[in-house]
C-alpha cells in the first residue's frame, strides 16, 4: 500500500503531536486516578462502590486518550478523525487479519492466565466482580478504555504520524510510550508489549484503522479476566444467573 500524504510530510508536526501525546500519557500515569475520581463523582451513586475506582480510571482513559486528542487535533487543524485511524479504513484488509488472529488471542490469554504473576495481578484486578450483569458491565466498561487506548496508540500515533513519518517509523516510535506505560505490570506482559505493539501497529497502518487492534486487544483483556476468574471459580453459572 502506498503511504498517503508523502508530498506534505512534516516531521515538525509529528514531533509536536508526539510531545503532546507524551504529556497526556504522563498526566494519565501520574494523575489519572485523581482525575478519574472527579469524573466519576456525578454518577458515583449509580455505581457499586467497588466499581467506582475502576469506572473513574476508565473515564480518565476516555478523556485523556480519546476526547482530549480529538479536541486538540481539531483545534490544531490536524487531519480529520478518519485520517487518525478513527474509521473503517480498508475494512477488508484489517477485518480478514483480525478474524484470523482472534483465536490465537484467546489461546494466548488462556496460556497467560496460567502464569502465576499474571494470574495474581488480574485476580486482584477483578476482585469484587460478581454475577452475569457484573461481568457484562465490567467487560463493556473496559471496552471503552481499550477503544480510547487503541485510538491513542494505533490511531493517533501510528495511522496519524505515518502521514508525516512513514509507516515503519511511526510503528517503531509508538512502541516507546506503549512499552513504558506497561511498566509496573507483570514482567511477561511488559516483554510482550514489543511484539504485540508491532503486530497491532502494523495492522492499524496497513488497514488505516485502529478498529482491528481494538477488537483484538479487547478480546485479549476480556478473555484474560475470564480465564483467571474461571481458575478460581469466580465466574457465575448461567443457570443461576450469578
Beta strands, then each sheet from edge to edge (+ up, - down):
end
